[in-house]
Amino acid sequence: MTRNQDKIKPLLELIAQGENSSIEFKQVEVRPESLAKELVAFSNTLGGVVLIGVDDNGQIIGTQARPNIEEWVANVVRNNIIPAICPKIESYKTDDKTVIVIQVDKGPDKPYQSIDGKYWLRVGSTNRMATKEELSRLFQQAGLVHYDIASVDRTNISDLDERKLNDYWQDYYGINYRQLEESERLKLLLNADILTERDQTHLVTVGGLLIFGFEPQKRLWQSAITFAVFDGIDLTEGLLDKQEIIGTLPDLIRQTTTKIRLFLPRPSTISGLQRQEKVLIPEKVIREALVNAVCHRDYSITNRRITVYLFRDRLEITSPGRLPNTLTIEKILTGNSAPRNTFILKYLDNMKFIDGLGRGVPMIRRQMGKRSLYQEEGELLRLSLFLAS
């Protein structure tokens, strides 16, 4: 390989992949609004690379028809995208043709929009405008909107369990909820974001229903947990047990923990006259994993539930919703966090389910070592806890 070939090797490797979810080819005649759309879509999704001077078939055409193209790209980035992004712009020369490579990272300040006010997402090798639900999710991931304090249609104060409310306010604030006047109760619940006002009516919030509701799943189908036990190591194996676990978030945590303990194998050895059981997954690890799942899942994803699957070789907890914004698996393993559901986090913290210090995931890693594995798959976050090394 010649020196020049070695220098352009990264460019040729990119072109060889073809257009896909993270690579886009553009000819030099590309209009500013078209380039801006590509950059916005990559920024709002997982990042990617735009190659200017390459046609749809992967042939290098070059950029000689547009003098000062790097300056032109910089102007497009500065003037056509809101908020501004900072892509890496490189120039590669092969023979007498120049290709501009624009590297766009997953944006830290989502959502991004083109100058015409449109929000774009990268889906496969194409771009499309974000739907209302996707746009809401982008704002939520950025911490600009919190879905857990959004109102739930067709609800009112009667959907809240007075006993749960009284226990909470008595235990954590010394307030006897039952003895309050109706107007005082209403004011308390509004100030606590358990109720919200809309069109002169009082509706229960998502978080209020999940923590204090009578039957949260009647309005929030997605909040149940699907629990299943398989007689093997994948979903095609025989099903030993399956259950839909319902109730408030504290109920879900307790009931699912009990279910896992019931079915989790307990290998034992005989030492002298005593039988000693081996703990495959410590209970505090199970509890922390479930708390994280119900606390941090994306409840705006209404067509998916948390799944808890016990296989012969692992416990698998899958939660709807990618890690928010710039949070990565590497970051959460060191205790970094960016709460998606601040209301739910606050109340589960007050109820002693969590300490709010970001120590849960590092504890799981410390207790399980290499037997724990976090993975992001599309809009899902999965934790696998293996029963043996």
N, C-alpha and C positions, 0 to 999 in steps of 0.2 A: 504494500500500500504506500503510495507516495505521500509526501508531507501534506499536500493540499487535500488529498482524499481522507487522510487521517483527521484533518481539521474539520471537514464537513461531514464526518461520519455521523454525529448526532442528528444532523439535518436529514440525512438519507434514511436513518433509522425511523425518524418520525414519519417521513413520507411513506415508507414501506408499510406502516400500520394502517394507512388509509384513514378516511374520515370516520370518526366514532364519537363516543360520548365525551371525549376529552381532546379531540383534534379536529380542526376545521381548516380547509383550504380556501383561500381567497385569491382571485386574480387582482392585478394592480389597479384595475378600473373600479374596484369596490367603492361604493359610496360611503360617506361618513356615517350616515344613519345605519347602514347595514353592518359596518364594522362595530359600531357602538352596540348594536343588538347582540352580536356574538360575545362581546366582552361582558356585557351585562348578564347574559345567560350563564356564562361560565362563573362569574362572580357570585351569582345567586345559587349556584349549585355546588359543584365540587372542584371548580377550577378547570383549567385546560390550556391549550396552545392554539393560537391562530397563526397560520403560515400565509403570508402575502407574497404572491409571485408563483403560486402553484395552482394548476387548474384542477377540476373535479376528478380527473383521471390520474392525478398524481404526477403530471408532467411539469417540470420546472419551466416556467415562462419568463420569470424574472420581473424586475420592477423598474427597469430603465425608462419606461414610459412616464414615470412620475418622479421628477427630480426632488431631492430633499425629502424622501419618503419618511425617514425616521422622524423628522420634525413634523411632518403631516400627521403621522400616527400620534405623536405626543399631543398635538392640538386636538385631535378627535377625543383622546382620553380625557383631556382637560375640559373640553367644552361641551361634550355630548353625553356625559355620564354623571348621574347624581346618586349618592355622593361620589367624590372623586376616588379613583383607584390608582394603584401604583404598580403597573405591570412591568415585567422585565423585558426590554426590547433589545434584540440582538440581530446582527446582520451577518449572513453567510454568503460567500461568493463561490460559485462553481462555474468554471470556465469564464464566460463573459456575462453571466447572469447572477443577479443578487436576489436573495430571498430574505424577507424580514420575518423573524420569529418573535411572537408576542406571548410571553408566559404569564398567565393570569392565575393567581391563587384564589382559593376559596375565600370569599370576602369576609373581613372582620366586622363590617358595618352594614350588613344586610338589613332590609332589602335595597337593591340597587335598581335604578330605573334609567331608561334612555331619556333624552331631552324632551321627547314628546309625551312623557309621563307614563310610558308603558313598562311593565315589569315582565322580564323574560326568564324562562327556565330552560336548561339544557335537558332534553329527553332523547336518549340515543344519539343519533348523528344530526338531529334537527333541534330547532328552538321553537318554543311556543309560549304564548302569554300565560302568566300564572292565573289560575282560577281564583275565585273569591276565597275558597278554603285554603288553597296553597299560599295565597298572599297573606291571609291571617296567620298561617303557620310561620311564614318568614318574619313577620313582625313579632310574633311570639318568641321565635328563636333569638331574635335580637334583643329581647328583654323590653321591647317597647309596648307590648300588649301581653297581659296575663290572662289566659283563657280561664284559669280557675276562679276568677272573680267575675266572669261573664254571667249574665242571667240565664236561667233555664226557663223556657217558655212553659206556660200553663202550670206554674207552681205558685204557692203562697205559703204563709207561715204555718199552715196546717200540715204541710209536708215535712215539717221538722219535728223530731222526737223531743218533747218537752223534758222527758227524763234525762236524756243525754245532755241537753243544754244545761239543765240544773246541775247535774254532776260536774260538768266542765267548769261552769262559773263558780261553783262552790269550792271545788278542789283547787283550782289554780288562781282564783282571785278573791275568794271568800265572799262571793256575792250569792245571795239566795234568790235564784232566778224566779222561782215560783211565787215568791212574795212581792215581786215587782208589779207595779201597775201596768196595764196593757201598753200605755204610751211609753213607759220606761223600757219595757221589753223591746218594743219596736225600735226605739232609739238605740238601744244597746246592740241589737242585731244589725242595724244599718251601719253603725260606726265600726262594727267588727267585720264588715263585708260578708256576713252570712246572708243578709238580705241586701237587695239593691232596688232602687226606685227607677221605674220606666213608665212613661205615659201615665203618671199619677197612680200607678199600682206598684205593689211591693212583690218582687219575685225573689226566689231563692237563687243564690249563686251556685255555680258548679261545685266549688269547694265546700260551700255550706251544706249542699245535699250529700256530698261524698262523706263528710265527717259527721253530720248530725241528722241526716235524712232517715225517714222510716224505711223506704224501699228505693234506694238510689237507682237501681237498675231499671225501674219502670220508666224513668226519664233518660237515664244515661246507660243505655244498653252496653256500651263499650267498657264500662267500669267493672264488670264481672271478671273473674279469673277462670280460665279453663284449665282444669287439672286432669292429667291422665298418666297412667302407668302402663308401660309397654314391656312385653316379654321378649326383649331383644335390644338391639342397639340403634334401630331406626324406626321411622313411622310406619313402615310396612309390616312390622311384627305384630303378633297378637296383642289385643288390648285387654289388660287385666282389670282396669278400673278407669272410669271417666266420670267427672263431676263438674257441674257449673257451680262455682262458689260465689255467693252473693252476700250483700250487706254493706255496711259502711267500711271505710278503709281500715280502721282498727279491727273490725270483724274479719275482713279478708286476710289480714296479716296473721291473726290468731288461728283461724280455721285452716288456712293453707299450711301453716307451720305444723299443725296437728296432723294433717293429712300426710305430709312428707315424712314425719316421724313414724307414722303408722306403717308406711310401705318401704322405708329405707332399710336396706339389709343391715343386719347386725352380726357380722362374723365374730366368732368367739373362740377362745383357746382355754384349755384347762391348765391351771397352775396349782399344783398340789391337789387340794380337794375343792378348789373354787373355780368357777367358770368366769372368765373375764371377757367382756364384750369390747370390741374395737369400734371406736367412733369414726365413721367414714367421713362425715361432714359435721363439724361442731354446730350445735343449735344456734349459737350466736351468729355464725356465718349464714345459716339459712334465714334467720330473722332479718339480718341486715340486707341480704339480697332481696328479700320480699319487700322490705320497707323502701329500698331504693326503687324497686320496680313500680310500686303504687304511687310513690311520691314524685317521681321524675318522669313518668310516662307522659306522652302527649295526648291529652284527652280530647283534643280537637280532631284527632283521627278517629272517626266514629264507626268505622267498619272493621276494626280490629280490637281484640282483647289481649290482655296479658295471658300468656300460656306458660304453664308449669308442667313440664314433662319429665317423668322419671324413667330412665332407661336402665338397662342392666349395668351399663358402665358409667352413667353420668346423670346428674340432675341439670336440666336445661330450663332457664327462665328467660323468656323472650318478651320484651317490652316495646310497644309501638312508639316510634319517635327516635330520630337520630339524636346524637349529642348536640345540644344547642350551640349555634354560632361557631366560634373558633375552638370550642372545647374538643379535645381529642382523647382517645383511649390512653395514650401515654400521659396526658395531663391528669386524668382522673386517678390513675394509678399512683400518682404522687400526692393526691389529696386536693387537687385543684377542682373547683366546682363553679357552675354557673346555673343556679336554680331556675328551672322553667316555671314551676308552680310555687310562687312565694307564699301564697295563702296556705296551701296544703303543708308546705315545709314548716311554717310557723306553728300550725296547730298540732302536727305530729311531734314537733319539738317540745311543745308545751305538755303533750301527753306522754313524754319520756320515751317515745319510740326512736328518736334520734337525738344527737347532741348538737347538730348544726355546725359542727367544726370540720366537716369534710374528712373524717377519719375512717368512715365505713369501708370504702373500697380498698385503701391501703391495709386495713385489718383483714379483709377477705384474702387479699394477696399474701399477707404475712402468714395467715393460718393455713392456707391451702397451697401456697407455693406455685409450682408449675401445674398443679391440678386445677387451676382456675384459668379461664380463658374468656376474655371479652371480645366480641366481634360486632361490627356494624354491617348489616345487610339491607341495602335499600333504606326503607324508613323504619327499620327495626334495630334494636340493640339487644344482643343475646349474651347471656352469661352462662357458661358451661362449667359445672363443678364435677370433676371426675372422681369416681369412687376409689380408684387405685392409680398409682403412678405408672 
